[in-house]
Each structure stands twice: as structure tokens, then as C-alpha cells.
Amino acid sequence: MTDPTPRSFLNAAAVEELTPDFGTEVSGIQLHLLNPRERSQLALYVAQRGVVAFRDQEFVDQPPEWQLNEFVPLQKTWIRSLF
């Protein structure tokens, strides 16, 4: 089933596409606050844009294990989408 609003996790963010097809800079959202649906949207967005930089993240409250548990699956999703 396709998400009817695949970029809704960006609604409150400032988004600057660095080129029309590749690279984006995002500010105004905290990755650690995304819910599972929004994390799925994020994985698809990164796969589509190639490189996405998120400014001003507040990871100091999160242990290193959290970052691994949250973002390694996103990398695997992104890599699978490329091949």
C-alpha cells in the first residue's frame, strides 16, 4: 500500500534541495522524535534524494545504541532500494 503523503514528516521542516535530483538539507525536525511511519517515510526520502543532511539534531539525550537501532535499519532499506 502506498502512503498518500510520503513526505508528511517534513511538513514542519525547512527543506532546501541542493540540486533538482540529488542532495537535500533539512532543518526544523528532530529525527529521534519520528514515529515508525515517519521513519519509513524518511527511508524512502533518503533513497530518492541520495544524500540528506539534518541540521541541529539533539542526539545528546540518546545513547549510542539508540542511534544504531534507529538508523542502521534505515541504511539497509536505502541500500536495498538502490539495487
ABEGO torsion letter per residue (X at the ends): XBBABAAAAAAABBBBBABAABEBBBBGBBAAABBAAAAAAAAAAAAAAGBBBBBGBBAAABBAAAAAAAAAAAAAAAAAAAX
